[in-house]
């Protein structure tokens, strides 16, 4: 049993990694993470999700108060309400993208620090504190991420082509059903951020801010948008349910998210 004695910080993805298929953080996982934090190790939840969702999961998991959200567009301390790093989408760029989405009768979500905005075409259920808008002029907050939603495969393809032809924007995550070529689904999405944004770049910034060496960091992931994490962390752990490409890049492969893979690894190698 190899112990990782010099670990200073641990970065953990949410979906397919920290949480099970029910989107839950198990009691066992939260108890193990609490012990890791009490040992003086920072545990940072790092996700493509919006800031509020990531904060909620971080609190449930007993993780540290620093979080990385919107695929690395924001580093936030939810105890002090301090934004440590941000990459805000230009409002004119955003306005043009939203006009395109509305023209295609698609849906969208705008991820901000304390709120999410959406239009009326959104398929998914929004949170009670989210705001439905008719125009970008109603948005009063800085936007870190645009989530484009389509109700058909062809509609999603058109949105992807739009982003690929936009020099200011990039796609950092895409729905599994689209990647697998499933053309009979009724819900597809892409996460869109500024060019240059990634979980990996946010982690690099975090390590610089807190003077932590790369070799003293660990990351856990399962999906395509976790590749950049693996490129900048010292110890790379893929989930048992991760795709094969990520597993090939990993130093360790732990159990699946259904088997508390993160907690089992931490208990064995860190505590």
Secondary structure, 3 states (H helix, E strand, C coil): CCCCCCCCEEEECHHHHHCCCCCCCCHHHHHHHHHHHHCCCEEEEECCCCHHHHHHHHHHCCCCCEEEEHHHCEEEECCCCEEEEECCCCHHHHHHHHHHHHHCCCEEEEECCCCEEECCCCCCCCCCCCEECCCHHHCCCCCCEEEEEECCHHHHHHHHHHHHCCCCEEEEEECHHHHCCCCCCCCEEEEEEECCCCHHHHHHHHHHHCCCCHHHEEEEECCHHHHHHHHHCCEEEECCCCCHHHHHHCCEECCCHHHCHHHHHHHHHCC
